[in-house]
């Protein structure tokens, strides 16, 4: 949420009369967690990047750290919604299949993708047209839901997981997705929430991994 001009002036004034807080905030630009994670690079560029300017998912940092140590070249991933996560995953898994409804963004990711990435431009006019590619492509070890119609994506994804497959839902703190989360829990999935900040943003969000006892990421 952006501040009004009056609120900005009030904030600056407050910092000036609290020098300890002010200098602590300034120091964060030189060292610490925000520097180590590449948060400032993400903030400046408007896209999720690590400290070396390499693409990363727009998940919470705790989720990125958790999943990065569990990915392998035997895994196949499907993404509802493409982006820097697509490029990040391509370096770490066997194959990434992603769908995208925004043509400009589709072209951007298409120009950067590796040979093990298949990205499909889909229509967002109806739920069925958006979901169709998943029905055509079999089963996947990881299905990432970070696009449109997320509750519907959740429900259809269960039938397209490989044995031990998991679902990752981003922005899972939103009440809009409570229906989908309830559906997964009723179908026996356990959930692991990763709450905190994400690249370039400073409000709390959540990325959740849904899994069964036997799963491909050894939870």
QUIMO-V602052 format. One record per residue. N is the residue number from 1. PHI is phi in degrees with one decimal (NA if undefined). Layout:
{{N/PHI} {N/PHI}}
This chain:
{{1/NA} {2/-81.2} {3/-89.1} {4/-75.1} {5/-59.2} {6/-62.5} {7/-67.2} {8/-64.4} {9/-61.5} {10/-62.0} {11/-66.2} {12/-61.6} {13/-60.8} {14/-62.2} {15/-66.1} {16/-66.2} {17/-93.6} {18/-125.5} {19/-57.3} {20/-63.4} {21/-66.3} {22/-59.1} {23/-71.0} {24/-65.1} {25/-63.5} {26/-61.8} {27/-64.5} {28/-62.7} {29/-77.2} {30/-105.8} {31/-155.5} {32/109.4} {33/-59.8} {34/-64.5} {35/-74.0} {36/-62.6} {37/-86.1} {38/85.3} {39/-56.7} {40/-66.8} {41/-62.8} {42/-66.5} {43/-62.9} {44/-69.2} {45/-85.5} {46/78.3} {47/-142.1} {48/-73.8} {49/-136.2} {50/-89.7} {51/-65.2} {52/-95.5} {53/68.1} {54/-92.3} {55/-66.3} {56/-137.3} {57/-67.2} {58/-90.2} {59/-83.5} {60/-65.3} {61/-61.8} {62/-64.5} {63/-69.4} {64/-60.8} {65/-62.7} {66/-65.0} {67/-75.1} {68/-62.7} {69/-82.0} {70/-119.9} {71/-82.6} {72/-152.1} {73/-76.2} {74/-101.2} {75/-93.4} {76/-114.7} {77/-121.4} {78/-119.1} {79/-121.1} {80/-88.4} {81/103.1} {82/-102.9} {83/165.4} {84/-63.5} {85/-62.8} {86/-62.1} {87/-68.8} {88/-63.1} {89/-65.9} {90/-58.0} {91/-77.3} {92/-126.3} {93/-126.1} {94/-70.6} {95/-151.0} {96/-121.1} {97/-112.5} {98/-131.1} {99/-115.5} {100/-146.6} {101/-98.2} {102/-89.8} {103/-64.3} {104/-63.6} {105/-68.3} {106/-56.5} {107/-65.1} {108/-64.0} {109/-69.9} {110/-58.7} {111/-73.1} {112/-109.2} {113/-71.1} {114/-90.3} {115/-67.3} {116/-92.9} {117/-114.3} {118/-117.1} {119/-119.3} {120/-119.4} {121/-83.8} {122/-123.6} {123/-85.6} {124/-106.9} {125/-67.8} {126/-135.0} {127/-61.7} {128/-64.1} {129/-68.9} {130/-71.9} {131/-83.7} {132/-50.8} {133/-57.0} {134/-63.6} {135/-66.4} {136/-85.8} {137/-109.3} {138/83.0} {139/-118.0} {140/-135.7} {141/-77.8} {142/-133.4} {143/-118.8} {144/-105.6} {145/-113.5} {146/-149.9} {147/-133.5} {148/-89.1} {149/47.2} {150/-65.2} {151/-61.7} {152/-66.4} {153/-61.7} {154/-58.8} {155/-63.5} {156/-78.0} {157/-66.7} {158/-55.0} {159/-80.7} {160/-121.8} {161/-90.2} {162/-71.1} {163/-61.2} {164/87.7} {165/-70.3} {166/-126.1} {167/-118.2} {168/-114.3} {169/-110.9} {170/-90.9} {171/59.4} {172/-71.9} {173/-74.7} {174/-74.0} {175/-61.6} {176/-57.9} {177/-104.2} {178/-61.2} {179/-60.5} {180/-66.6} {181/-64.3} {182/-60.2} {183/-59.5} {184/-65.6} {185/-62.8} {186/-66.2} {187/-94.8} {188/91.4} {189/-79.1} {190/-94.2} {191/-127.2} {192/-123.5} {193/-93.5} {194/-121.1} {195/-105.1} {196/155.8} {197/-91.4} {198/-128.0} {199/-52.5} {200/76.8} {201/-125.9} {202/-124.8} {203/-117.3} {204/-74.2} {205/-136.0} {206/-141.9} {207/-118.5} {208/-120.1} {209/-102.4} {210/-107.9} {211/-151.1} {212/-109.5} {213/-57.0} {214/-93.8} {215/-146.6} {216/-81.2} {217/-116.5} {218/56.1} {219/-81.3}}
